[in-house]
């Protein structure tokens, strides 16, 4: 994820970046804005961040600026912190100045320099022409650029996806030829690029590109396996599982919540392993459960945080529950609507429907019940905790969670309303707590 957001700083600004450039120049150094901020300026878009390149060494920068942080000091990269905002400032990659520096950058549209005081653009590699042609082209030899950093292959697809650009023929061929080398890159860097691809626009297009150049098979083989997995036409007229998934990504609003985007990508990942066919048609019994198994493996492999893993796996686990919402007891439906992050679940369901049969009946039903029960759902207090149950003498273990669920159900049904009533309810019933079939997270699917 972007360094600024990781460190808790606010977004950088053109004014702040210009101030850094002025201070470097006043000290006798060359300094330019470089990369995506210049590209976005020429496209008439607001930049997400601002990078600066300079002839000053990291040591010189530390003497000029009060607040700095080393993020890639052996590569000449420093963070300069101004008014709570962070700016990446890098020493020229070559002692021969900016002309040689830009020739070692990744893509022509990212190798443009700009003087923020005069507006002067320096283009040594044809980046402005490629911007007009909406083209991602490696600077110089694609093989050389990708050998320097194989992650650039994934970045090429990410930029094409987010910008809606094509990838130049030689650059594309080099990616296809060297796709396996992406696995030499750290999992964290791969995960960040995939998340940018999925959340900043053009996610469906980007995933199709990843599949076509063989990168998908390398970084997400479980998702690549969805290609060609047939579905019943009655429920999925759009086609196979892969087509369904990328269509959902096409429909997703951007910028997207990263957890939702990964939930969309992985919600049906278990279907390749669970497909069966008989006289009544094609089935995927247990695909949500298997999806959680595969999803856990993928997210762990890509070093996702525990909190994000749990949210994404919840989206996979519960996505089939919407098929039963109109038949749920009020208590169970209320519990479902009260799930942490339910809005993410509801949005995934909306996309799931729009990318298949098109019916939003269950979606609208949930929205209606949210409105109807708004006051109750907003003010519902928790009557008992696990600690309370232990103090009442219940044994540590799975029974605690089961009793809490049943107490909550009784509360949602309106049969108990106070902690005292909940306490009495448990005393009367805890020794024979029933196991309810419809408490399952995985309905037959």
C-alpha positions in Angstrom: 0.0 0.0 0.0 1.1 3.6 -0.5 3.7 4.6 2.1 1.9 7.8 3.1 -1.2 5.9 4.1 0.8 3.3 6.0 2.6 6.0 8.0 -0.7 7.8 8.8 0.2 10.9 6.9 -2.3 12.9 4.9 -2.1 13.1 1.1 0.7 15.1 -0.5 0.0 18.2 -2.6 1.5 20.0 -5.7 2.2 23.0 -3.4 4.2 20.9 -1.0 6.1 19.1 -3.8 6.9 22.5 -5.5 8.3 23.8 -2.2 10.7 20.8 -2.0 11.8 21.4 -5.6 12.4 25.1 -4.9 14.5 24.4 -1.8 16.7 21.9 -3.7 17.2 24.2 -6.6 18.0 27.2 -4.3 20.7 25.0 -2.8 22.3 24.5 -6.2 20.9 21.1 -7.1 18.7 20.1 -10.1 15.2 18.9 -9.1 12.1 17.9 -11.0 8.7 16.3 -10.5 8.8 12.9 -12.1 6.6 9.9 -12.9 2.9 9.5 -12.3 2.2 13.1 -11.1 3.5 14.5 -14.4 1.6 11.9 -16.4 -1.6 12.7 -14.5 -1.0 16.5 -14.9 -0.8 16.1 -18.7 -4.0 14.0 -18.6 -5.8 16.7 -16.6 -6.2 14.4 -13.6 -5.3 15.0 -10.0 -2.2 13.2 -8.9 -2.4 10.6 -6.1 1.2 11.3 -5.0 4.2 13.4 -6.0 7.7 12.0 -6.7 10.8 14.1 -7.1 14.1 13.4 -8.7 17.3 15.4 -7.9 21.0 15.6 -8.3 21.3 15.9 -4.5 22.6 13.0 -2.5 20.5 11.5 0.4 23.1 13.1 2.8 22.6 16.5 1.2 18.8 16.1 1.4 19.0 15.3 5.1 20.9 18.5 5.7 18.3 20.5 3.8 15.2 19.1 5.3 14.3 18.8 9.0 12.1 15.7 8.7 13.1 12.7 6.6 12.8 9.0 6.6 14.9 6.4 4.9 12.9 4.0 2.7 15.4 3.0 0.1 18.6 4.8 1.1 20.9 2.4 -0.7 19.1 3.2 -3.9 19.2 7.0 -3.1 15.5 7.2 -2.1 14.4 9.3 0.9 11.0 10.4 2.2 10.8 14.1 2.9 8.0 15.0 5.3 6.5 18.5 5.0 3.5 19.6 7.1 2.6 16.0 7.7 2.7 15.0 4.1 5.3 12.7 2.6 7.2 13.0 -0.7 9.5 10.5 -2.2 12.7 12.2 -3.3 15.3 10.1 -5.2 18.8 10.9 -6.3 19.4 10.5 -10.1 19.9 6.8 -11.0 22.9 7.8 -13.1 25.8 10.2 -12.4 25.2 11.5 -15.9 22.1 13.5 -15.0 18.4 13.4 -15.6 18.7 12.4 -19.3 20.3 9.1 -18.3 18.0 8.7 -15.3 14.8 8.7 -17.3 16.2 6.2 -19.7 16.3 3.7 -16.8 12.7 4.2 -15.7 10.0 1.7 -16.3 7.6 3.1 -18.9 7.7 6.1 -21.2 4.5 7.7 -19.7 6.2 7.5 -16.3 9.5 9.0 -17.5 8.4 12.6 -17.9 10.0 15.4 -15.9 8.3 18.7 -15.0 9.6 21.9 -13.5 6.6 22.9 -11.2 7.6 26.6 -11.2 7.7 27.0 -15.0 5.5 24.1 -16.2 8.4 23.0 -18.5 8.1 19.3 -19.5 11.2 17.3 -20.4 10.4 14.2 -22.5 13.5 12.2 -23.6 11.7 8.9 -24.4 8.5 9.8 -26.3 6.2 9.6 -23.3 3.9 12.4 -24.5 3.2 10.7 -27.8 2.5 7.4 -25.9 0.1 9.3 -23.6 -1.8 10.6 -26.7 -1.8 7.1 -28.1 -2.9 5.7 -24.8 0.0 3.2 -24.8 2.1 1.6 -22.1 5.6 1.1 -23.5 8.8 0.1 -21.7 11.6 2.6 -21.9 14.2 1.2 -24.2 14.5 -2.6 -24.2 11.6 -4.3 -22.4 13.8 -7.3 -21.5 16.3 -5.0 -19.8 13.7 -3.1 -17.9 12.0 -6.3 -16.7 15.3 -7.9 -15.8 16.1 -4.9 -13.5 12.8 -5.4 -11.7 10.4 -8.2 -12.8 7.5 -6.5 -10.9 7.4 -4.0 -13.8 5.6 -6.7 -15.8 2.8 -6.6 -13.3 3.0 -2.8 -13.1 2.6 -2.6 -16.9 -0.7 -4.4 -16.7 -1.8 -2.4 -13.6 -1.1 0.9 -15.4 -2.9 -0.3 -18.6 -5.8 -1.3 -16.4 -6.1 1.8 -14.3 -5.6 4.2 -17.2 -7.5 2.2 -19.8 -4.4 2.0 -22.1 -3.1 -0.7 -24.4 0.3 -2.3 -23.9 2.8 -1.8 -26.7 3.5 -5.0 -28.8 7.2 -5.5 -27.8 6.5 -4.8 -24.2 3.6 -7.2 -24.2 5.6 -10.0 -25.8 8.4 -9.5 -23.3 5.9 -9.9 -20.4 4.5 -13.1 -22.0 8.0 -14.5 -22.5 9.2 -13.7 -18.9 5.9 -14.1 -16.9 7.4 -16.9 -14.7 10.0 -14.5 -13.4 7.4 -12.6 -11.5 7.7 -15.2 -8.8 11.1 -13.8 -7.9 9.4 -10.7 -6.5 8.3 -10.6 -2.9 4.7 -11.5 -2.1 4.0 -8.1 -0.5 5.0 -6.2 -3.6 2.9 -8.5 -5.8 -0.1 -8.1 -3.5 0.2 -4.3 -3.6 0.2 -4.1 -7.4 -2.8 -6.5 -7.6 -4.7 -4.4 -5.1 -4.0 -1.2 -7.1 -5.1 -3.0 -10.2 -8.4 -4.1 -8.5 -9.3 -0.9 -6.8 -8.3 2.0 -9.0 -10.3 1.3 -12.1 -10.5 -1.1 -15.0 -10.2 -4.2 -12.8 -12.0 -6.5 -15.2 -9.9 -5.4 -18.1 -6.7 -5.8 -16.0 -7.6 -9.3 -15.0 -8.2 -10.3 -18.6 -4.8 -8.9 -19.5 -3.2 -10.8 -16.7 -4.8 -14.0 -18.0 -3.8 -13.4 -21.6 -0.1 -12.7 -20.8 0.2 -15.7 -18.4 0.9 -13.6 -15.3 -2.4 -14.7 -13.7 -1.3 -18.3 -13.9 1.8 -17.4 -12.0 0.5 -15.1 -9.2 -3.1 -16.5 -8.8 -3.3 -20.0 -10.3 -6.4 -20.7 -8.3 -8.2 -17.8 -10.1 -6.7 -18.8 -13.5 -8.3 -22.2 -13.0 -11.8 -20.6 -13.2 -11.4 -20.1 -17.0 -13.6 -22.5 -18.8 -15.5 -23.8 -15.7 -19.0 -24.0 -17.1 -22.1 -22.9 -15.2 -25.8 -23.6 -15.5 -27.1 -21.2 -18.2 -30.4 -20.7 -16.4 -28.6 -18.9 -13.5 -25.5 -17.8 -15.4 -26.3 -16.8 -18.9 -23.1 -14.7 -19.0 -20.9 -17.8 -19.3 -18.2 -19.6 -17.3 -17.0 -18.7 -13.8 -14.2 -16.6 -15.1 -16.5 -14.5 -17.2 -18.8 -14.1 -14.3 -16.0 -12.9 -12.0 -14.5 -10.4 -14.4 -17.9 -9.1 -15.3 -18.5 -8.3 -11.6 -15.2 -6.5 -11.6 -16.3 -4.5 -14.6 -19.4 -3.4 -12.7 -17.6 -2.5 -9.5 -17.6 1.1 -8.5 -14.1 2.7 -8.3 -12.2 3.6 -6.3 -13.2 0.4 -4.6 -12.7 -0.9 -1.1 -9.8 -3.3 -1.4 -11.6 -6.0 0.8 -14.6 -5.9 -1.5 -12.5 -6.1 -4.6 -10.7 -9.2 -3.3 -14.0 -10.6 -2.2 -15.4 -10.2 -5.7 -12.3 -11.8 -7.2 -12.3 -14.8 -4.9 -16.0 -15.3 -4.0 -16.4 -18.2 -6.5 -12.8 -19.5 -6.4 -13.9 -22.8 -5.0 -16.1 -23.7 -8.0 -13.2 -25.2 -10.1 -12.8 -27.8 -7.4 -16.4 -28.5 -6.7 -18.1 -28.7 -10.1 -20.2 -31.7 -10.7 -22.8 -32.6 -13.3 -25.7 -35.0 -13.4 -29.1 -35.3 -15.2 -30.4 -32.2 -13.5 -27.5 -30.0 -14.6 -24.2 -28.5 -13.3 -23.7 -28.1 -9.5 -21.1 -26.5 -7.2 -22.1 -28.0 -3.8 -19.8 -26.7 -1.1 -18.1 -24.1 -3.2 -18.2 -21.4 -0.6 -16.5 -23.7 1.9 -13.8 -24.7 -0.6 -13.5 -21.0 -1.6 -12.6 -20.2 2.0 -9.9 -22.9 2.0 -8.4 -21.6 -1.2 -8.9 -18.0 -0.2 -7.1 -18.5 3.1 -4.2 -20.0 1.2 -4.0 -17.1 -1.3 -4.3 -14.3 1.2 -1.8 -15.9 3.5 0.6 -16.4 0.6 0.2 -12.7 -0.3 0.9 -11.7 3.3 -2.5 -10.0 3.9 -3.1 -8.8 7.5 -5.2 -11.0 9.7 -8.0 -8.4 9.8 -8.3 -8.1 6.0 -8.1 -11.9 5.6 -11.0 -12.4 8.0 -13.1 -9.8 6.2 -12.5 -11.2 2.7 -13.0 -14.8 3.9 -16.3 -13.7 5.4 -17.4 -12.3 2.1 -16.6 -15.7 0.5 -18.2 -17.7 3.3 -21.5 -15.8 3.4 -22.1 -14.9 -0.2 -24.6 -17.7 -0.8 -26.7 -16.8 2.2 -28.5 -14.2 0.2 -30.4 -16.9 -1.7 -32.3 -17.7 1.6 -32.9 -14.2 3.1 -36.6 -14.1 2.3 -37.1 -17.5 4.1 -35.0 -16.7 7.2 -36.6 -16.3 10.6 -36.6 -12.6 11.5 -34.1 -13.2 14.3 -31.6 -14.9 11.9 -32.1 -12.2 9.2 -31.5 -9.5 11.8 -28.3 -11.2 12.9 -27.2 -11.4 9.3 -28.0 -7.7 8.7 -26.0 -6.9 11.9 -22.8 -8.6 10.6 -19.8 -6.4 10.8 -19.2 -5.0 7.3 -22.6 -6.0 6.0 -22.6 -3.2 3.4 -19.6 -5.0 1.8 -21.6 -8.3 1.7 -24.6 -6.5 0.3 -22.6 -4.8 -2.5 -20.9 -8.1 -3.4 -24.3 -9.7 -3.7 -25.6 -6.8 -5.9 -22.6 -7.3 -8.3 -23.1 -11.1 -8.2 -26.7 -10.7 -9.3 -26.0 -8.1 -12.0 -23.2 -10.2 -13.5 -25.5 -13.2 -13.8 -29.3 -13.5 -13.8 -29.9 -9.8 -13.2 -32.5 -10.2 -10.4 -32.0 -7.9 -7.4 -35.0 -9.3 -5.5 -33.0 -10.5 -2.5 -30.8 -7.3 -2.5 -33.9 -5.1 -2.4 -35.5 -7.3 0.3 -32.4 -6.7 2.5 -32.5 -3.0 1.9 -36.2 -2.9 2.7 -35.6 -4.8 6.0 -32.7 -2.6 6.9 -35.0 0.5 6.6 -37.9 -1.2 8.4 -35.7 -2.3 11.3 -33.4 0.6 11.3 -34.1 1.8 14.9 -34.0 -1.7 16.3 -30.8 -2.6 14.5 -29.1 0.6 15.5 -29.8 0.5 19.2 -29.7 -3.3 19.9 -27.6 -3.7 23.1 -25.5 -6.8 23.9 -27.2 -8.4 26.9 -24.5 -10.9 27.8 -20.8 -11.5 27.1 -18.6 -14.6 27.1 -17.1 -13.4 30.4 -20.6 -13.3 31.9 -21.3 -16.9 30.8 -18.0 -18.1 32.3 -18.9 -16.4 35.6 -22.2 -18.2 35.5 -20.4 -21.5 35.4 -20.5 -22.5 31.7 -17.4 -24.4 30.6 -14.8 -22.7 28.3 -15.2 -23.8 24.7 -17.6 -23.9 21.8 -20.6 -23.9 24.0 -20.0 -20.2 24.9 -20.3 -19.1 21.3 -23.4 -21.3 20.8 -25.2 -19.9 23.9 -24.4 -16.3 22.9 -25.9 -16.9 19.5 -29.1 -18.3 21.0 -29.3 -15.5 23.5 -29.0 -13.0 20.6 -31.7 -14.9 18.7 -34.1 -14.7 21.6 -33.3 -11.0 21.9 -33.9 -10.4 18.2 -37.2 -12.3 18.5 -38.2 -10.0 21.3 -38.6 -12.7 24.0 -35.8 -11.2 26.2 -35.0 -7.5 26.5 -32.8 -7.0 29.6 -29.6 -8.5 30.9 -31.6 -9.9 33.8 -34.0 -11.7 31.4 -31.0 -13.0 29.5 -29.3 -14.3 32.6 -32.5 -16.2 33.6 -32.9 -17.5 30.0 -29.4 -19.0 30.2 -29.9 -20.5 33.6 -33.1 -22.2 32.3 -31.7 -23.5 29.1 -27.9 -23.7 29.1 -27.7 -27.4 29.9 -29.5 -28.4 26.7 -28.5 -25.8 24.1 -29.9 -26.9 20.7 -27.8 -27.0 17.5 -29.8 -25.4 14.7 -29.4 -26.6 11.2 -29.9 -23.1 9.7 -27.0 -21.6 11.8 -24.7 -23.0 9.1 -22.6 -20.5 7.2 -22.7 -22.7 4.1 -26.1 -23.4 2.8 -26.3 -26.0 0.0 -25.1 -24.3 -3.1 
